[in-house]
C-alpha cells in the first residue's frame, strides 16, 4: 500500500510540475520580446505600426531572419537588425523551426 501511495504521489507531482512549466517555444518568444522596444527615433517621428517577422533559431542560438515586413520602413529595419543580434539558448524544441512573430509599436496618447 505504501508503494502504491508513493507511486501515486510521484505521478501527481510530475503532472503538477509539468503543467506549470513553460514550453521552450514560449520561453524563447518571451526572451525575444524583451529585446525589442519602441525605437526612440521612430517614436520621435510620431510613427507607429506593426512588424511581422519570420525567423529560425540556428543550432548556435543565433536568430536567422527569413522575412520581415512592415508598412513603416524604419520599424521594419529596426526589428530586422535587432532580431539578427539576439542569441537565445538553443533548444531542440525551437532549433531549426520557423517562427512568426508580430511586433506592435503603438504611441501612447496622453
C-alpha positions as YAML, in Angstrom:
chain: A
units: angstrom
residues:
- id: 1
  name: UNK
  ca: [0.00, 0.00, 0.00]
- id: 2
  name: UNK
  ca: [2.85, 2.40, 0.83]
- id: 3
  name: UNK
  ca: [4.44, 1.68, -2.54]
- id: 4
  name: UNK
  ca: [1.19, 2.42, -4.36]
- id: 5
  name: UNK
  ca: [0.80, 5.70, -2.45]
- id: 6
  name: UNK
  ca: [4.38, 6.71, -3.31]
- id: 7
  name: UNK
  ca: [3.79, 5.97, -6.98]
- id: 8
  name: UNK
  ca: [0.56, 7.99, -6.99]
- id: 9
  name: UNK
  ca: [2.21, 10.92, -5.21]
- id: 10
  name: UNK
  ca: [5.13, 10.84, -7.63]
- id: 11
  name: UNK
  ca: [2.78, 10.85, -10.60]
- id: 12
  name: UNK
  ca: [0.78, 13.75, -9.17]
- id: 13
  name: UNK
  ca: [3.95, 15.73, -8.54]
- id: 14
  name: UNK
  ca: [5.10, 15.10, -12.11]
- id: 15
  name: UNK
  ca: [1.75, 16.21, -13.57]
- id: 16
  name: UNK
  ca: [1.63, 19.37, -11.46]
- id: 17
  name: UNK
  ca: [5.24, 20.33, -12.27]
- id: 18
  name: UNK
  ca: [4.94, 19.78, -16.00]
- id: 19
  name: UNK
  ca: [1.64, 21.63, -16.23]
- id: 20
  name: UNK
  ca: [3.25, 24.81, -14.86]
- id: 21
  name: UNK
  ca: [6.47, 24.54, -16.89]
- id: 22
  name: UNK
  ca: [6.76, 26.83, -19.90]
- id: 23
  name: UNK
  ca: [7.39, 25.31, -23.27]
- id: 24
  name: UNK
  ca: [10.76, 26.14, -24.87]
- id: 25
  name: UNK
  ca: [8.91, 27.99, -27.62]
- id: 26
  name: UNK
  ca: [7.06, 30.29, -25.19]
- id: 27
  name: UNK
  ca: [10.25, 30.98, -23.22]
- id: 28
  name: UNK
  ca: [12.13, 31.82, -26.42]
- id: 29
  name: UNK
  ca: [9.36, 34.16, -27.62]
- id: 30
  name: UNK
  ca: [9.31, 35.93, -24.24]
- id: 31
  name: UNK
  ca: [13.09, 36.30, -24.32]
- id: 32
  name: UNK
  ca: [12.97, 37.81, -27.81]
- id: 33
  name: UNK
  ca: [10.20, 40.21, -26.80]
- id: 34
  name: UNK
  ca: [12.42, 41.67, -24.07]
- id: 35
  name: UNK
  ca: [14.95, 42.76, -26.72]
- id: 36
  name: UNK
  ca: [12.53, 44.60, -28.99]
- id: 37
  name: UNK
  ca: [11.47, 48.03, -27.73]
- id: 38
  name: UNK
  ca: [9.90, 51.02, -29.44]
- id: 39
  name: UNK
  ca: [12.90, 52.77, -31.06]
- id: 40
  name: UNK
  ca: [13.10, 56.35, -29.80]
- id: 41
  name: UNK
  ca: [13.97, 57.92, -33.19]
- id: 42
  name: UNK
  ca: [10.84, 56.36, -34.71]
- id: 43
  name: UNK
  ca: [8.68, 57.46, -31.77]
- id: 44
  name: UNK
  ca: [10.06, 60.97, -32.10]
- id: 45
  name: UNK
  ca: [8.81, 60.98, -35.70]
- id: 46
  name: UNK
  ca: [5.34, 60.02, -34.36]
- id: 47
  name: UNK
  ca: [5.37, 56.83, -36.44]
- id: 48
  name: UNK
  ca: [3.67, 53.66, -35.30]
- id: 49
  name: UNK
  ca: [2.88, 50.33, -36.89]
- id: 50
  name: UNK
  ca: [3.17, 46.57, -36.88]
- id: 51
  name: UNK
  ca: [6.07, 44.39, -37.97]
- id: 52
  name: UNK
  ca: [5.73, 40.74, -38.92]
- id: 53
  name: UNK
  ca: [8.93, 38.72, -38.73]
- id: 54
  name: UNK
  ca: [9.63, 35.14, -39.74]
- id: 55
  name: UNK
  ca: [12.81, 33.58, -38.41]
- id: 56
  name: UNK
  ca: [14.52, 30.40, -37.28]
- id: 57
  name: UNK
  ca: [16.89, 29.68, -34.41]
- id: 58
  name: UNK
  ca: [20.17, 28.13, -35.52]
- id: 59
  name: UNK
  ca: [21.94, 25.44, -33.51]
- id: 60
  name: UNK
  ca: [24.35, 28.05, -32.12]
- id: 61
  name: UNK
  ca: [21.43, 30.13, -30.78]
- id: 62
  name: UNK
  ca: [21.69, 32.91, -33.36]
- id: 63
  name: UNK
  ca: [18.48, 34.04, -34.98]
- id: 64
  name: UNK
  ca: [18.26, 33.93, -38.74]
- id: 65
  name: UNK
  ca: [15.64, 36.32, -40.10]
- id: 66
  name: UNK
  ca: [13.84, 34.86, -43.12]
- id: 67
  name: UNK
  ca: [11.28, 37.61, -43.74]
- id: 68
  name: UNK
  ca: [10.47, 40.90, -42.11]
- id: 69
  name: UNK
  ca: [7.58, 43.10, -43.23]
- id: 70
  name: UNK
  ca: [6.03, 46.39, -42.19]
- id: 71
  name: UNK
  ca: [4.44, 49.35, -43.90]
- id: 72
  name: UNK
  ca: [6.79, 51.53, -41.83]
- id: 73
  name: UNK
  ca: [10.29, 51.02, -43.20]
- id: 74
  name: UNK
  ca: [12.01, 52.37, -40.09]
- id: 75
  name: UNK
  ca: [10.27, 49.81, -37.88]
- id: 76
  name: UNK
  ca: [10.94, 47.00, -40.34]
- id: 77
  name: UNK
  ca: [14.68, 47.81, -40.41]
- id: 78
  name: UNK
  ca: [14.81, 48.11, -36.64]
- id: 79
  name: UNK
  ca: [13.17, 44.72, -36.00]
- id: 80
  name: UNK
  ca: [15.34, 43.02, -38.63]
- id: 81
  name: UNK
  ca: [18.54, 44.43, -37.12]
- id: 82
  name: UNK
  ca: [17.57, 43.71, -33.52]
- id: 83
  name: UNK
  ca: [16.45, 40.13, -34.23]
- id: 84
  name: UNK
  ca: [19.73, 39.47, -36.06]
- id: 85
  name: UNK
  ca: [21.68, 40.47, -32.92]
- id: 86
  name: UNK
  ca: [19.81, 38.22, -30.49]
- id: 87
  name: UNK
  ca: [21.30, 34.95, -29.31]
- id: 88
  name: UNK
  ca: [18.95, 32.61, -27.46]
- id: 89
  name: UNK
  ca: [19.64, 29.38, -25.63]
- id: 90
  name: UNK
  ca: [19.28, 26.74, -28.34]
- id: 91
  name: UNK
  ca: [16.80, 24.02, -27.52]
- id: 92
  name: UNK
  ca: [15.71, 21.00, -29.54]
- id: 93
  name: UNK
  ca: [12.15, 22.33, -29.32]
- id: 94
  name: UNK
  ca: [12.97, 25.54, -31.17]
- id: 95
  name: UNK
  ca: [16.13, 24.94, -33.23]
- id: 96
  name: UNK
  ca: [15.51, 24.98, -36.96]
- id: 97
  name: UNK
  ca: [11.76, 25.57, -36.70]
- id: 98
  name: UNK
  ca: [10.26, 28.60, -38.45]
- id: 99
  name: UNK
  ca: [8.63, 31.15, -36.15]
- id: 100
  name: UNK
  ca: [6.35, 34.04, -36.96]
- id: 101
  name: UNK
  ca: [6.15, 36.93, -34.52]
- id: 102
  name: UNK
  ca: [4.17, 40.13, -34.58]
- id: 103
  name: UNK
  ca: [5.56, 43.29, -33.02]
- id: 104
  name: UNK
  ca: [3.13, 46.16, -32.42]
- id: 105
  name: UNK
  ca: [4.53, 49.65, -31.95]
- id: 106
  name: UNK
  ca: [1.81, 51.99, -30.71]
- id: 107
  name: UNK
  ca: [2.23, 55.53, -29.44]
- id: 108
  name: UNK
  ca: [0.59, 56.29, -26.11]
- id: 109
  name: UNK
  ca: [-1.80, 59.19, -26.44]
- id: 110
  name: UNK
  ca: [-1.76, 61.47, -23.42]
...
